[in-house]
């Protein structure tokens, strides 16, 4: 059965290129298509349509019938398709047809099937070529480990110049639908629910996956300017469709403005439509059916949009040399911050929901609370809901959240691992973005909501690391705390480190990102965002995350030596080093510290307490920590001090921090003085 289907697929691919080899047909592709296909061209176009449709049908059948033992059959089929240069022909036909985008955006055209005796139209041919090309690329990606298939596919595709034109075509489609919505007083999100746009976004998903795949990118590299433009156009499309947000200080304001215009015009049209007469019942039924179809198309667009964005952003992994050299143009692009922040916000919410489910299923909360140690409060693991704070400002639409949750479904531990790894990669991209900002730059990554997001990620990474630690056998816990082993103990230690690796990596990345964000804000004088974080209740999450980060270092000896997790580095988030000659910034920094202590005294002094009990503090770090303790209780005003002493939990936390500080003060091997930098 499979062999027969593969033979039919190869037979359908061969005529495609032969049909367009003669010079007359080649010349046809050199000028834009006419409004109507002439009778003379109908036979050629019709044969092309039927061959493309037959190729797609057989490729889809192969994908459905495929198994582990079918790789040889699939390879022969794809080699036949590549030998016939079907990828090149299909892509060139799409380039030709897309020279007249207005012809492809005619309502309902791209979704119609060709009936016997019907005249061929540009949208119908475009749909057949797009779907056939997508089927080839999808099957190639399913066998992406075979470079002999993936690289020639990518080369034929690039030679056609279709990838280079995709961003422009997506932008043209969005603008065309926006104009249509304005002229008909309709909703833009509904106008964008077109099969043509959905198919284009779907094709861009396969394009991004193939052109950034290691097999091809290691040979040809990645055109990061193209990647930046594609991401920009896709995010603009997402904003216009109401799937994502245009963040303050970002690059998607134009798409947001189009959307706001549509909301205002759509509101007036909806009020007038309510005055319908006798035909309103049938119109309502038709509208309902159309609405359901539009919802399905919008979900498909949302799924493909998020997949492309995640793929392009995560492809900037700096560990790969061929990507690292020229990817700065992409990482520093205006759209990267907006897209990455919203994808990270989705990941954070997914992590929160999944971690809660795992804790409930495993019954670990009580056990963890009992074993955190005398100086840790068990309620730190009762994680706050991220949706209750400013993180809402970064979350994309419910549609996008739902399709990502559906796409990311997996077994519990595998799902958690995927979420942590994805968040780690996205944090790495944001860190590089912040690195490339100038001292006067403004970016959504420096907003109060972005600071809150980083703190939320830090808190959840630490909580998941603790959860995994408590599931380890006691012997492995001891080995982890020691951080070293020999002989028979080495393998159990490596196993334990592997189990904690995913949350540990995210913990390190989020700590480093938080340090970069705060350092950039203070260095550029943009301290207002830090105070906005406090006003929106983000200080609690920040302090909880920092406290648990220090505690995690006690659980894993290797974490103590990790860059970004040292106590001296964590303290700089609360008290950064500032030029002493800048009195304004020094005053603002001290005010930030005192407000943090006054608003959240319990986690503030708990954090300093666990810092004071950490090993290996040098004199400068100890001095900075002691300054924060005294500043936190002495610079909060008379009313603030009265509130502090009137709260038993806050008083206990302060007392514990003072006791730990006195032990530091009297330690014979650490004669420190209060140092104020």
N, C-alpha and C positions, 0 to 999 in steps of 0.2 A: 504493500500500500504506500509506504513512504517513498520507495524507489520510484513508483509511478508518478506520485505527486511532484517529486524533484525533477523528473524528466519533463513533465508538463511545464513546470516553471522555467526550466532552461529553454524549452521550445518557445515560450512566450517572450523571453528576453531577446533572443536573436533577431527577430524582425524589427525591433524598435530602432536600432541604429541603422539598419539597412534602409528603412523608410526615409531617413533624413540625411543619407549620404550624398545623393545626387546634388549637383550644384544648384539646381532650381529650388530645391527644398532648403538648402543651406542659405541661399539668398533671402528666403522668406523670413528666416530668423534674424536677419540683420536690420529689419525695420519693424516698428511696432505693429501689433495686430490691428486689423481693421475693425470697425464697429460690428460688422457681420462677416462671418466666414463665407467666402464665395462658393458657388456651386463647384467650381473647379478644384477647390481645396478641400471640399467636404469629404471626399473619399480618403485622402491622405490623413486628415484629422480623425476621421472615424476609425480607420485601421489602427492609428496610434492609441486612441481611446481603448479599443477592445484589447489590444496587446498589453497595455498598462494595467487594465482591470484584471486580465487573466493572470498577469505576473503577481499582482498584489494578492489575488485570491489563493494562488498556490503557495506563495510565501507564508501567508497566514495559516494555511493548512499544515505546512511543514512545522511551523512554530507550535501548533497545537499537538501534532503527532510526535514531536521530538522527544527524545529520551537520552539517557547517558550513552546509549549505544548508537545514536543517530548522528554523531559528529561527523563521521566519514561521508554520509550521504549529504548532509548540509554543506560540508566543505566543497563537495563536487558541484552542488547547485550554485553556490555563491561564486565559485571560480568561473563557472559558465556565464553567470550574470556579469561578472567583471570583464571576462574576455570579450563579451558582446558589447562592452562599454555602455551598458544600460543605465548605469548611474550617471554617467556624463550626459547622455541623451536626455534623460528625464530632468536633470538639473537645468540643462540649457533651455529646455522647453518652458520650465517655470520662470527662468530669467526673461525669456521672450514675452510670455503672457503677463508678467508683472510690470512690463513697461506701460500697461494701461490699467492701473489699479482700479480706476472707476468702473471698468467693465466687470471686475471681479466682485465688486461690492453691491451688485444689484440684488435686491431683497429676494431671498429664497433660491437664487440661481445655483449657488455652489452646493446646496443640499439636494438638488434634484437628481434623480436617476435618468439615464437615457432610455427612452422607450423606442420600440420598433417604428421606423419611419420618421422619427423626430430629427430636427436639424441640430447639428452639433453647435455648441456655444463655447465661448472662451472659459466661463466659470466651470462648465462640466468637464472640459479637458484638463483644466488646472487641478480640479479635485482629483481626477484619476491619476495624474502624474505625481501629485503631492503624496497621495496615499501609497502609491507603488514605491516611490522613493523612500518614504518613511518605513515601509515594510522591509525593504532591503537593509536599511540602516539599523532597524530594530533587531533583525536576525544577526547582523554582523556584531552588534553589541552583546548579544547573548553568547557569542563565541569570541569575545574580545581578546581572549588569551592567545588566539591565533593571529599573530601579526601579519601573516601572509594574506589574510583577508582584510584586516582593518586598515592597514597602511595604503594598499591600492584603492580601497573605497574612499578614504580621505583624500588621496591625491586626485582622483577623478572629480570628486566633489569640489575641491578647491579650484581646480583648473576651470571649472564651469563658471566661477565667480559668483555663484549663488550665495555662499556664506557671507561674502563681503556686502551683498545687497540686502540681506535679511533685516538688519537693524533699520535701514531706511524704509523698507517696505512695511515693517511693523508700525513705524511712526506715521507713514502715509495712511495706513489703515485706520489708526486711531483718530487721526485728524479728519479723515473722510467720514467716519461714523459720527464724530462729534458734529460735523457740519450737517449731516443728515438729521441728527437728533434735534439740532437747533431749528432747522427749517420745518420739521414736522412737530415741534413742541413735544418731543418724546423724551424718555429717560435714556441717558447715555449708556448706563450699565446694560440696558436691554439691547440697545443698538450694537454694543460690543459683543453680545452673545451671538455672533454670526459663525457659521461653520467655517467660513474662509479664514477668519482671524484665529479660530481655535486650531485649525489645521496648520497655520503658519507658526503659531506658538509651539505646537507639538513638534513640528519639524525643527525648530530652533533647539528643542530639548535634545534631540538626537545629534544635531550638529555640534552643540557644545560638548556632549559626551565623547564624540569621536575625535574632534579636533584637539581636545585637551587630554586625550588618552596617552599614557606613557609611551606606547608603541609608536605613535605618530609624533608626539611632541618632542620626544628625545631625538628625532631625526630632523624635523622641520621647525621645531620651536613652537611657541604660541604667540599669535598676534594679539598682544594685550590691549592695543588701542581698539581693535575690533571687539574684543571681549568687553571693554568698558562701554563702548557705544551700544552693544547688544543689551547689556545689563541696564543701561540708562533707558533705552526704549521699552524694555520689558517692564521695568518698574513704573515708568510713566503710564503704560497701559494698565498696570495693576491699580494705580491710583485713580485713573480715569474710570475704571470699572468698579471702584469702591472696594477693592480687595486689600489694598495697603494704604498707608498714611503718607502724606507729605509732611515730613518733620520740620519744625522750625530751624532755619539755618541750612536747610538742605537744598537739593537741586530740582525737586519735583513740584515746585510751586506752580508752574505753568499747567501741568496736568490737574493739579488741585483746583486751579482757577476755572478750568474747563468744567470740572465736576460741579463746582459751586454754581456756575451759570446754568448747568443742566438741572440742578435741583430747583432753582428758582423758576425756570421756564416749565419744568416738569410739574411743579406744584400748581401752576395756573391751568395747565392742560388737564390735570386730573380733576380739578374742581369743575371744569366745564364738561368733562366726560360723564359726570354723575347725573347730568340732566338728560340722559338718553331717553328715547321714547319706547315704542312697542318692541323694537328689535333688540333691546338691551339684554334680554335673556340669552339669545343666541350669541350675541357679541360677547357676553360674559363667559359662556362655555368655550368659545373660540379663544378668548383671551387667557382662560385658565390653562387650556392645552398648550398654547404658545408659551405661557409662563413656565410651565413644567419643563418644556424643551429648553427654554432659555436658562433655567436653573441648572439643568444637566450640562449644558455647554459651558456655563460659567464655572461649574465645578471642575470640568476638564481643563479649562484655561487656568484656573487657580492651581491645580495640581502640576501642570506643566511649567507654569511661571515659577513656582516655588522650587521645583526640581532644577530648573536651569540656573536660578539664582544661587542655590546651595552648591551646585556643581561648579559654577564659575568661581565663586568665592573660595570654596575649599581647595580649588585647583592651585591657589597661590601658595601652597605649602612651601615654606622657605627652605625646607630640607632638600629640595630638588634643585640642583644647580641650574639646569636649563630654564627653570621657571623664575629663579630668584633674581637673575641678572636684569631682566627687562620688565618685571612685573610691577615695578614702582608706579608706572603710569596708570596701571589698573587699580592698585591699592589706594592710590592718592586721588582717584576719581571722585567726583561729587556724589555719585550714586552709591558708592561702596558702603559709606557709613550708614545711610538710610536703610539699604537692603540688609546689611549684616545685623544692625541693631534689631530690626523687626524679626528677622529669623532667629536671633538669639533669644528675644523675648518669648517667641513661640516655644523654643527649646526649654526655656526656664519653666514655663507653665507646665509643659509635659513632664519635666523632671519632678516638679512639685507634686503633681497628681500621682505619678508612678511611685515616688518615694513614700507618699502617704499610704498607698495601697500595699506596698511591700511591708511597711512597718506594722500595719494592721494585720496582715496575713501571718507574719512571722511572730507577732506578739513581742516585739523587741523594745517597745518604748520603756516599759517598766524596768526591764533588765538593764537597758543602757543607762537609765537614770540612776540606778543603784551603783553602777560600776564606773561612772564618769570620774569619780574621785571626790575627795572631801571639799575641794574648792570649786567644783563645777555644779551649776544648777541644772537639774534634770529638765526643767521646762525650756531649756534652750533648744531641745529637739522638737518641741511643739512649734513647728515652723510656721511663721505667719504666711497668710495667703498672699502671693505676689499681686493678685488682682485687686487687692484692697488698697494699693498705693499708687504712686505715680507711674508704675510700670504699664498701667493702662494706656499711657500716652504713646507707648511704643508698639502696642499689640495691633497686628493687622486685623482684618475682618474675620467674623465667625466662620465664613465659608472657607477661608484659607486655613484656619486652625483645624477645621474638621477634616479637610482633605489631607493635611499633613499627618494628623493622627491616624487616619485610615491607611495612608501610604507607609507609615512607620510601624505598623502592627508587627509584633514578633513575640516570642516567648519573653517572660518577665525579665530575666537577667540579660538576655541578648538585647532586649529593647533598651534597658537602662544603659548598657555598654554603648550602644549606638548613639543614644542621646548625649552621653558624656563625651564621646569622641567627637561628635559633630560640634558640640559647644566649645570644646577645646580648640578645634580648627578655626571656628569663627572668632574666638577670642584672640587667636594668633593673628588673624587678619586685622582686627581692630588695633592690636598693639603696633603693627607695622604702620597702620594709618596714622596713629597718634605720633609715631616717630617722625613721620614725614611732614607733620604740621609745622609751620613757622611759628615764631614766638607771638605773632599777632593774629594767628589764624583762629577762625571760629568754625566749629563743626558740631553736628548733632551728637558726636561721641563725647563731647564735653558738657552736655546738658545734665541737669539734675536727674532726669529720668534715666539717662545712660549710667550715671553714677549708681543710682538705685539698682539698675539691672546687674551691674558688675558685683555689687554687694550681695544681691540675691543669689547669683551664681556661686560666689564664694561660700555663702552659707550652705547651699544645697550640696556642693561638692564635699564640704567638710562633714555634713550630716551623713552623706552616703558612704564616705570613707569610714566613719565611726560604725555605721551599720554593718559594713562588711568586716570590719575588725572584730566586732563582737561575735560574728559567726565563725571565726577561726578557732581551732583548738587552742587550749591554753599554751601548749608548747610553742606553737607558731607565734602567738602573741608575745611571748618572752623573747623569741629570736628577733622579731621585728623591732622591739624596743631597744634591743642591744645593737641592731643594725649590722651585725656581722656574725659569721658562723664558719665553721671548718668541718671537714670530714663528712660524717653522716648527717650533720645538721644543715649543710649547705643547700641541699635540694628542698627540704621543707621551707627554708627561708625564701628561696627563689619562688616557690609556689605561692607563698603568702604575699610577696611583693607583686607578683603578677595579678593576683586577685584585687589588690588595692590600686593597681597602676592607673586605671582610667579616672577614678575620682581624684587621685593624687595629681595627675597631670593637669586636670581642670583647676584644681586648687591652686597650683603654682601659677598657671596662666592668669587666673582671675586676680590673684594677689598682685602680680606684675602689672596687669592692666590698670588696676585701681591706683597703684603707685604712679604710673605714667599719667593717668588722667589728672590726679590731684597736683602732681608736679607741674604739668602743663598749665593748669588753671592758675596756680600761684605765680608761675613764671611770667604769664601773660597778663596778670592783673585781673583775671576773670573770676574773682572770688565770689561773685554773686551766686553762681550755680551751687556752690557748697552750702551757702545759707538757705537757698531754695530747698536743697535736700533735707535740711533740718526742719524747715517749715512744713514739709510734706511728710514728715515722720520717718524719713529714711535713716536717721541716725541710729535708731534701734537695730535695724538690720545690719548696718555697717559694723557696729560694735559687736553684735553677736557673731558675725562672720569672722571678724578679727580674733575674737576670743577662741572660737572653735579651731581656727587655723593654728594658733599656738598650741592648743591641746592636741591636735593631730600630730604635731611635730614630736610630742611626747610618746605617741603611740608607735611611730615609725622613725627609727634612728636615722635613716637616710634622708628623710624630709628635713631634719634639723639643719643639714648641710646644703639644702637646696637654695639657689638664688631666688630672692623674693620672699622667703618665709622666715628669714632671720628677724629677731625681735627688733633690732635697730631699723630694719627696713619697714616693718609694720608700724612702728611708732612715727615714722616720717609722714604717714597718712594723716595723723592727728596733729603733728607738729613738724611741718616741713622746715628745712633749712632755708632761711631767707637772709638776704643782704641786710645786715644790721643797720645800714645807713638809710634803708627805706622804712621810715617810721610808719607810714600809712599801712603797708602790708604787714608789718610786725604787729600793729594794733589789731588789724583785721584777723590775723592768725590767732592771736590770744583771745579775741572775742569769739571766734569759732570754737575754740577749745572750751571756753567757759560755758557757752550756750549748749554745747554737746553734753557737758557734765550736768548742767542744770535740767535739761530736758530728759536725760536718760541716765540718772545717777547709778542705778544698779548695774547695767551692763558696762558703763564707763569704768567704774572702779573694779568690777570683776576682770575686765580686760587688763587693767594695770596690775592687779593682784597676780594673775597668772603669768604676766610678763616678769614681775619681780621674782617669781619662783623658778624662772627658767635658768638653765645652766649656761655658763659661758658669756655672761654679760660683761662687756668692757666698761671702762670708767665713763666714757662719753654716753653710751647707751643708758647706763644706770642713772647718770645725772639727768638725762632727758626724761626718763621715766619718773624720777623723783619730782622733777619740776611739774610734770603733768598731774601727779597726785596732789601736791600742794596747791597748784593753780586751780584744780577742779573743785576744791572745797573752800578756797579762800577768795576766789574772784567771781563768785556767783551772786554777790549781793546779800544784804541782810535777809530779805524775804526768801531768796533761794536757799540760804543756809538753814533758815527755819523750816522750810519744806523738806530739806534733806534730813535734818535731825528728827523731824516728825514722821518719817517713813522708816519703819523698822528694818525692812529689807535693804533700803539704801544705806542706813546707818551701819548695818552688819557688813555690807560690801565695802564701805569706807573704812571701817575698823580693820577688816582683814587686809585691805590694801596698805593701810598705815603700818600694821604689824610687819607685813612682808617688806615694806620699805625700810623700817628700822633695822631689820635683820641685815638688809643690804648695807645700811649705813655703818653698822658695827662689824661687818665682816672683816676679818684681819687681812684677807687677800684682796680687798677692794675698798680702798680709801678714796671715795668719790666726793666730788663737790657738785652742787647744783649748777649745771651748765645751761646757759640759755643761748641758743643759736637761732 
